[in-house]
Amino acid sequence: MAFPYRKILCPVDFDDNSVRALEEAALLAKGAGAKLHVLHVVPMVILPVGSPVYIDIFKSQEDAAREQLKELARAHLGGVDHELAVELGDPASAIIGAEKRLGVDLVVMATHGRTGFARFFLGSVAEMVLRESVCAVLTVRYERRDRHLVRGWMSRNPLTAHPEEKVAAVATRMRAGRVLSMPVVHGAHLVGMVSEFEIREIKGAPEDVEVRSIMVENPPKVDPTTAVEEAGRVLVEKKVQSLPVVDNGNLVGIISLRDILHALVEAA
């Protein structure tokens, strides 16, 4: 008996486990002759009313995500009727909204065990989808791979700043996102790092100062294949709270002291 699915929604976050969820969704779609809707949500902090929103910064992340979705589709969705979508906003709300808007019969999603702002598929998101969903939800259990490498623990889609942004806007976003430091990017290219320390040390009104004038250029960084222990050593040596993760000059994530502590505790 064929599954009664005609539309399947699969949110993805570009890590190994969400790719596994996509593969499961593709198998179900192919077997049922269903259409597969693949969704990526670029997390966007909702700022207080009256705060400036620099949508161009999120737009560059949206464009990069769309290209990654196309690559995933070429690699995993051959022969599957599918549609790709990228949205800005709160991940859980966007997933629920897409489910209702598209009228899907099934949601297939990965579950993670992460903490912090980048909890794209964390318990709270999965729980909200399970609680609010009007259709069946299939969760693919999280299995951490590369547990000894940065890519197994880094947070993808971190909050970022643009060099020409005003410091006041970045400080507001940092407070809303509850982060202590933020990569500064031009397009996807890492050009610096800004933290609460630099913001506290500025001379003049934050509304008049651009990020590029206070950011730390050439900040300490790691790549996805760096060992977690080495990333921890760099954090301690450079006395920073987090490290941007860079691949070929482009920002692909961020790893914090908290992430490294979790990795070390799990290893122990």
C-alpha positions as CSV (number, residue, x, y, z in Angstrom):
1,M,0.0,0.0,0.0
2,A,1.4,3.4,-1.0
3,F,1.8,6.1,1.6
4,P,-0.9,8.7,1.3
5,Y,1.6,11.6,0.9
6,R,1.3,14.1,-1.9
7,K,3.3,17.0,-0.5
8,I,6.3,16.6,1.8
9,L,8.2,19.4,3.6
10,C,11.8,19.0,4.6
11,P,13.6,21.8,6.4
12,V,17.4,21.6,6.0
13,D,20.3,23.3,7.7
14,F,23.2,22.0,5.5
15,D,24.8,19.7,8.1
16,D,25.1,16.0,7.9
17,N,22.0,15.2,9.8
18,S,19.7,17.5,7.9
19,V,21.1,15.9,4.7
20,R,20.2,12.5,6.1
21,A,16.7,13.8,6.7
22,L,16.6,15.1,3.1
23,E,17.6,11.7,1.9
24,E,14.8,10.1,3.9
25,A,12.3,12.6,2.6
26,A,13.5,12.0,-1.0
27,L,12.9,8.3,-0.6
28,L,9.4,8.8,0.7
29,A,8.6,11.3,-2.0
30,K,9.8,9.0,-4.8
31,G,8.0,6.0,-3.4
32,A,4.7,7.9,-3.0
33,G,5.0,10.0,-6.1
34,A,4.8,13.1,-3.9
35,K,6.2,16.6,-4.4
36,L,9.1,17.4,-2.0
37,H,9.3,21.0,-0.7
38,V,12.8,21.8,0.6
39,L,13.1,24.8,3.0
40,H,16.0,26.6,4.5
41,V,15.4,29.4,7.0
42,V,18.0,32.1,7.5
43,P,17.6,33.1,11.1
44,M,16.7,36.8,11.4
45,V,16.6,38.5,14.8
46,I,13.4,40.6,15.3
47,L,14.6,43.9,16.5
48,P,12.7,46.4,18.7
49,V,10.3,48.7,16.9
50,G,12.2,51.7,15.5
51,S,15.6,49.9,15.2
52,P,17.2,50.0,11.8
53,V,17.1,46.7,9.9
54,Y,19.9,46.1,7.4
55,I,18.1,43.7,5.1
56,D,21.0,43.6,2.6
57,I,23.1,41.6,5.2
58,F,20.5,38.9,5.5
59,K,19.9,39.0,1.7
60,S,23.5,37.9,1.1
61,Q,23.0,35.0,3.4
62,E,19.7,34.2,1.6
63,D,21.5,34.2,-1.8
64,A,24.3,31.9,-0.5
65,A,21.7,29.5,1.0
66,R,19.8,29.3,-2.3
67,E,23.0,28.2,-4.0
68,Q,23.6,25.6,-1.4
69,L,20.1,24.3,-1.8
70,K,20.7,23.9,-5.5
71,E,23.8,21.9,-4.8
72,L,21.9,19.6,-2.4
73,A,19.2,19.1,-5.0
74,R,21.7,18.1,-7.7
75,A,23.4,15.7,-5.3
76,H,20.3,14.1,-3.6
77,L,17.1,14.8,-5.4
78,G,17.6,13.2,-8.8
79,G,14.3,11.9,-10.2
80,V,12.3,13.6,-7.3
81,D,9.7,16.3,-8.1
82,H,10.8,19.1,-5.8
83,E,10.7,22.8,-5.1
84,L,13.3,24.8,-3.2
85,A,12.7,27.8,-0.9
86,V,14.7,30.1,1.3
87,E,13.0,32.3,3.9
88,L,14.1,34.9,6.5
89,G,12.8,34.7,10.1
90,D,12.4,32.5,13.1
91,P,13.0,28.9,12.0
92,A,10.2,27.2,13.9
93,S,7.6,29.8,12.9
94,A,8.7,29.6,9.3
95,I,8.4,25.8,9.2
96,I,4.9,25.9,10.6
97,G,4.0,28.7,8.3
98,A,5.3,26.8,5.2
99,E,3.5,23.7,6.3
100,K,0.1,25.4,6.5
101,R,0.7,27.6,3.4
102,L,1.7,24.6,1.2
103,G,-0.9,22.2,2.6
104,V,1.7,19.4,3.1
105,D,0.9,15.9,4.3
106,L,4.2,15.2,6.1
107,V,7.1,17.1,7.6
108,V,10.5,15.3,7.7
109,M,13.1,17.1,9.8
110,A,16.3,16.5,11.7
111,T,16.6,17.1,15.4
112,H,19.8,18.5,17.0
113,G,21.0,18.8,20.6
114,R,22.6,22.3,20.2
115,T,22.3,25.4,22.4
116,G,22.5,29.1,21.6
117,F,21.0,31.3,18.9
118,A,21.9,28.8,16.1
119,R,19.6,26.1,17.4
120,F,18.0,25.7,14.0
121,F,16.8,22.1,14.6
122,L,17.1,22.0,18.4
123,G,14.6,20.5,20.8
124,S,12.6,23.7,21.1
125,V,12.2,23.9,17.3
126,A,11.3,20.3,16.9
127,E,8.9,20.4,19.9
128,M,7.2,23.5,18.5
129,V,6.7,21.9,15.1
130,L,5.4,18.7,16.7
131,R,3.0,20.7,18.9
132,E,1.7,23.1,16.2
133,S,1.8,20.8,13.2
134,V,-1.5,19.9,11.6
135,C,0.0,16.9,9.7
136,A,2.4,14.0,10.5
137,V,6.0,14.9,11.5
138,L,8.8,12.4,11.0
139,T,12.0,13.3,12.9
140,V,15.4,11.9,12.0
141,R,17.4,11.3,15.2
142,Y,20.5,13.4,15.6
143,E,23.8,11.5,15.4
144,R,26.8,13.7,15.8
145,R,29.5,13.1,13.2
146,D,33.0,14.5,13.2
147,R,32.7,14.9,16.9
148,H,36.4,15.6,17.1
149,L,36.3,18.4,14.5
150,V,35.0,21.9,14.5
151,R,32.4,21.2,11.8
152,G,30.7,18.8,14.2
153,W,30.1,21.5,16.7
154,M,30.1,24.9,15.0
155,S,26.9,26.9,14.6
156,R,25.9,27.6,11.0
157,N,24.2,30.8,9.9
158,P,25.6,33.0,12.7
159,L,24.6,36.6,13.0
160,T,26.9,38.8,11.0
161,A,27.6,42.5,10.6
162,H,28.5,44.6,7.5
163,P,31.6,46.9,7.6
164,E,29.5,49.9,6.7
165,E,26.8,49.3,9.4
166,K,26.5,51.7,12.3
167,V,27.8,50.3,15.6
168,A,24.4,51.1,17.3
169,A,22.5,48.8,14.9
170,V,25.0,46.0,15.5
171,A,25.0,46.4,19.2
172,T,21.2,46.1,19.2
173,R,21.3,43.0,17.1
174,M,23.9,41.4,19.4
175,R,21.7,42.1,22.4
176,A,18.7,40.7,20.7
177,G,20.6,37.6,19.5
178,R,22.3,37.2,22.9
179,V,25.8,37.0,21.4
180,L,29.0,38.6,22.6
181,S,30.8,38.8,19.3
182,M,29.9,38.9,15.6
183,P,31.7,38.2,12.4
184,V,32.0,41.1,9.9
185,V,31.4,40.0,6.3
186,H,31.4,41.5,2.9
187,G,29.2,39.2,0.9
188,A,30.2,35.8,2.4
189,H,33.8,36.8,2.8
190,L,35.1,37.3,6.4
191,V,36.7,40.7,6.8
192,G,36.8,41.1,10.6
193,M,35.2,40.5,14.0
194,V,33.5,42.9,16.4
195,S,32.7,42.2,20.0
196,E,31.2,44.0,23.1
197,F,34.8,45.0,24.0
198,E,35.3,47.1,20.9
199,I,31.8,48.6,21.2
200,R,32.5,49.6,24.8
201,E,35.8,51.2,23.8
202,I,34.5,53.5,21.0
203,K,34.9,57.2,21.1
204,G,31.8,59.1,20.0
205,A,28.1,58.2,19.5
206,P,27.5,54.6,18.3
207,E,24.9,56.0,15.8
208,D,27.7,57.8,14.0
209,V,30.5,55.1,14.0
210,E,30.8,52.5,11.3
211,V,31.7,48.9,12.2
212,R,34.8,48.9,10.0
213,S,36.4,51.6,12.2
214,I,36.3,49.4,15.3
215,M,36.4,45.8,14.0
216,V,39.4,43.5,14.5
217,E,40.8,42.8,11.1
218,N,42.3,39.4,10.4
219,P,40.8,37.9,13.6
220,P,41.8,34.4,14.8
221,K,39.8,31.8,12.9
222,V,39.7,28.1,12.2
223,D,38.4,25.9,9.4
224,P,35.8,23.2,9.6
225,T,38.4,20.4,9.8
226,T,40.3,21.9,12.7
227,A,40.4,19.6,15.8
228,V,38.1,20.8,18.6
229,E,41.1,20.7,21.0
230,E,43.1,23.0,18.7
231,A,40.2,25.4,18.5
232,G,40.0,25.5,22.2
233,R,43.7,26.2,22.4
234,V,43.3,29.2,20.0
235,L,40.4,30.5,22.1
236,V,42.4,30.5,25.3
237,E,45.6,31.8,23.7
238,K,43.8,34.7,21.9
239,K,41.5,35.4,24.9
240,V,38.3,35.4,22.7
241,Q,34.9,34.0,23.3
242,S,34.3,32.6,19.8
243,L,36.0,31.9,16.6
244,P,34.7,32.4,13.0
245,V,34.9,29.2,10.9
246,V,36.1,29.9,7.4
247,D,36.4,27.8,4.3
248,N,38.2,29.3,1.3
249,G,37.9,32.8,2.8
250,N,34.1,32.5,3.3
251,L,32.4,32.4,6.6
252,V,30.6,29.0,7.1
253,G,30.0,29.1,10.9
254,I,31.2,30.1,14.3
255,I,32.3,28.0,17.3
256,S,32.1,29.3,20.8
257,L,33.8,28.4,24.1
258,R,30.5,26.9,25.1
259,D,30.5,24.6,22.0
260,I,34.0,23.5,22.8
261,L,33.2,22.7,26.4
262,H,30.2,20.6,25.3
263,A,32.5,18.8,22.9
264,L,35.0,18.0,25.6
265,V,32.3,16.9,28.1
266,E,30.8,14.6,25.5
267,A,34.3,13.2,24.7
268,A,34.9,12.6,28.4
